[in-house]
Amino acid sequence: MSRTTRLIIALAVNLALVAGQVVAGLAAHSAGLLADAGHNLTDVAAVAISLAAVRWALRPRSAARSFGNHRGTILAALVNAGALAVVTVAIVVRSVGDLIHPEHVDGTVVAVVAGAAMVANALVALVLRDGTTDLNMRAAFTHAGADVLSSFAVLVAGVVIALTGAWDRLDPVAALVVAALIMFEAYRLLRASVDILLESTPADLDLGALCGEITGVDGVGDVHDLHVWSLSSEVRALSAHLVMTGHPTLEQAQEVGCLVRDRVTGRFDIAHTTFELECERCVDDQDDPCGVEERTAVGSRQRAPRPSTR
């Protein structure tokens, strides 16, 4: 099943859930159901944005966007995190008001609707789980997973109220639990999205192991000015300066560069590499992630002619 199909199914289910929960929440005076409806409403927007981002990322690269449109999925995840934060504030305001001035809640209606929503959200989560590391799809799946938990919290509150005929304040308490889940989810998405937009080194990548893999190739004496960043949660890029040993010819240096590229692309899942090949280490003033002490630049910056391989 394609990502587009998965997202369309999730969008249709969430639209139906929002309509049903709003009607039932107003009829039962349930802040919990309305909070869950608000969460599902953000899912509608999130899935719609994710769907648009998936379609956008599939567009071919152009002269204006030489890396393509991979960042579109990250922008979608960032927008989703902001939307979740806004909904959380609205849920907290409504729930605090109901705690101070509680209304009688129809626990039976709340329990039935929340139970149905939990089952529907679980099905959506299964549809969205495609086994990839794509942050955009992970965001949509996380939305659905949080929906299952929030519907369960509302279900428990509804059952208790229906059985006891009291404990009406348990409903807004369940809504606050939902708000906490949403805020946690929003923080995780925001942090992951910002890390990629700031071109941070991927959290699961071991720079020491990467440097060791590069210098382990015959013909490479040193590596510096190393940068690894993500274009999206599934597309990584790397650039580095490689110091050749033995002053090889252009053809020999090119072969070494290709060997390094083959070593790092497979093990470290890097899609795009750029190497600057040097006979002598150039002088730079940047921190070396490989832990090699940098030499202090004196006077003008001198570099020997060197080829590049991509």
N, C-alpha and C positions, 0 to 999 in steps of 0.2 A: 504494500500500500504506500503510495507516495505521500510526501509531507503535505502537499496541497489537499489531498483527499482527507487526511487525518484532521487537518485544521478545519475544513468545511464541516465535517461531522461534529467536531467539538463546538463549533459556532452555532449550529442548529440546535444542539441539545441545550446549550447555555441560554439561548434566547427563550426556549420553552420554559426552562427552570425559572428564569427571572420573572416572566409573566405570572406563572403559578405561585411563586413565593410572595410576590407583591400583593396579589389578590388575597391569598390566605393570611398573610401577615397583618394586613389592614383589618380583615374580618375577625381575626383572633386577638387583635391588640398585642401582637408579639414583636418585641424589639429584636429578638433573636432571629426570627424569620426574615424580618426586614434587613437585618445586618447581613444575613446569609444571601439575601437577594442582592444587596449592594456589592457583596463580594463577587457574586456571579455576574453582576453587571460589569464589573471591571474585567472579568474573564471574557465577556463578549468583546469589549474594546481590545483587550490583550490579544485574543485570538485573531481578531480582524487586522490588527497591526502586524502580528506575526505572519499572517497570510500574505499581506501586502509586501512585507519584507522578504519573504521567501521568493515571491515572484520577481521582486526587484533584484535580488542577489543573483538570479538566473540570467539576467541580461548580460550580454557580452561586454567585455571591457572596451574602452575607447581611448582616443588620444587624450581626452580630458580626464578620464579616470583609468589610468594605466594599470592599476591593481584590480579593476572591476568594482563591483558594488557590494563587496562582502560586508562592509561596515553597516550596511542597511539593517541587518539583523541585530547588530549591537545597539543601534539607535532605537530599534523597536523595543528591545529589552529595557533600555533606559527609560523610555516613555512609560512602559508598563510599571516600572518601579515607582515612578512619580505618581501614576494614577492610583496605585495601591496605597500610597501614603495619604493622599487626599481622602480616599474612602475611609481609611482608618480614623481620621479625625472626625468625620461625620458620624461614624458608628459610635465612637466614644461619647460625643456630645449627646446623642439620642439615648444611649444606655445610662449615662449618669443622670439624665433627667428622669428616666423611668425608675432608677433606684431611689431617687428623692421623692418622686410622686408616682408610686406604682399603680398600674391598672390591672384589673383582673384579666388573666390570660386563659384562653381556651386551650388547655393542655393537649386535648385529644387531637385537635386540628394541627397544632404545632408538631406533635409527634408523628402523625401520618405524613404530613408534607415534608418534614425534615428527613424521615426515613426514605421516602421516595427520592428526595434530592441526593441523599447519600449514595443510593444505588446508582442513580444516573451519573453522578460525579465520578464514581469508581469506574464505570464503563468508559467515560471520557478519558480518564487517566490511562486506562489500558490502551485506548486508541492512540493517545499521544506519545506513549512510550515507544520510541523507535530505536532505542539502543545506541544513539549517537551522542557525541559531546557538544552538539550545536547548542549554544547558549539560548538562542531564540526558541528552539523546541523544548529545551530544558525549562525555560521560563513558563511556557504554556503547560507543560506537564506538572511543574511545581504548583501552578495556580490550581490545577485540578486536584492534586493531592491535598493541598490546604483546604479545598472545598469539602473533601471527604471528611476531614477532621472537624471542620467547623459545623458541618451538617450533623455529625455525631454529637457534638457538644449541645446543639439545639435540640436534638432528639432526646438526649438524656434529660434536659430541662423540661421538655414537654411531657415525658413519661412521668416524672416526679410530680409535676403540677397536676396532671390528670389523675394520678392515683391518690394524692393527698388532698386535692381541692384547695391547696394553699401554696406557699412558697413562690408567690408570683415574682418576687425579686430574683429568683433563680434564672428567669428568662433574660433580663438585662445582664446578669453575671455571665451567662453563656455568650451573649453578644460581645462582652469585653474579652472573653477568651478568644473569640473569633478575631477581634481587633488585634490582639497580641500576636496571633498566628500570621495575620496579614502583614503586620509591621516587621516581623522577623523575615518573612519572605521578601518584602520590599528591600530590606537592608542587604540581603544576600545578592539579589539581582543588581542593586545599585553598585555594590562593591565590585562585582565581577565585570559589569559593564564599564565602569570607570577605569578599572585596571587595563582593559583592552584599549579604551580610547586614549589613555595616557601612554600607551605602547610599553607597558610594563613587561618584564620577563615573565613568561607563563609560570604560574605557581608550581606546576608539577614537573618543571624542567630543571634538571640538575646541571648547572653550568660547569661544575667541576668535571662531571662525567663527559659532558660535551667537549670540553677543552681536551680531555684525555683522549677522546675518540679522534679528534682532529690531529693532535700531535703524534698519535700512534700510527699515522699513515707514513710510509717511507717517503722521504723527501721533504717532510715538513719539520722544520727545526723549532718553530715558535708560532704562536698565534696571539694576536692582540687586537685592540679596537673591535672587540666582539660585541655584536648587538643581536638579540633575538626578541621578536615582538609578534603580536597576533594581529592579523587583519580582521579576523573573526574568531569565534571560538573553535573553528575547525581548520583555519588556514593560518599557518605560521610562516614567518620570513626570517632570514638570517643574513647578516653581513659581517665580514671579518677580514683582517689583514693576515695573510699567511707568509711567513718568512721561509723561503726555500733554502735547502742545504746544497752545497756543492756547486752553486752558480749554474743551474741547468739552462739549457736552451729554451726558447719560447715553446717549442713543441713538447719538451719534457715537462716544463712547468704546467702547461695546459693539461697534460695527462694526470699530474698530481692533483690539480684542482678538481678534475672530474672524479678521481678516486675519493677525495674528501667529500664531495657533494653526494656521491652514492652512499657513503658511510653514514652521513648525518641525516639524510632525508628519510631513510627507512627507520632507523632506530628512534629518532627523535621527532618523527612525524612533521618534518619541515617541508613546506611546499615550494618555497622560493629561496634561492641562495645567491649571494653575490660575494665573490672573493677578490680581494686585491692581492696579487702575488708580488712578493718583494725578494730581492737578493740580499738586502740589508734591512734591518729593522728601521722603520722611519721613526722620527721623534714626534711624540704627541704628548699632550698634557692631560689626557683623560684617564680616569681610574680604570685599571685593568681587571675585569671580572675573573680572569684566570689566576690572579694573585701574583703576577710577575711584576717585579719592581720596575717602575718607569724611569727612564733616564731624563734628566733635566735638559730642556731645550736651551741652547746657547746660540745667540745670534739668530740668523734667518733659518727657516726650516728647510733642510736639505733632504731630498729624496732621490734615490736612484730610479732610472726608468724601469717600469714594470708593466706587465700585461695584466688584463683582467679577464676573469672567466665567469660566466653566469650559468 
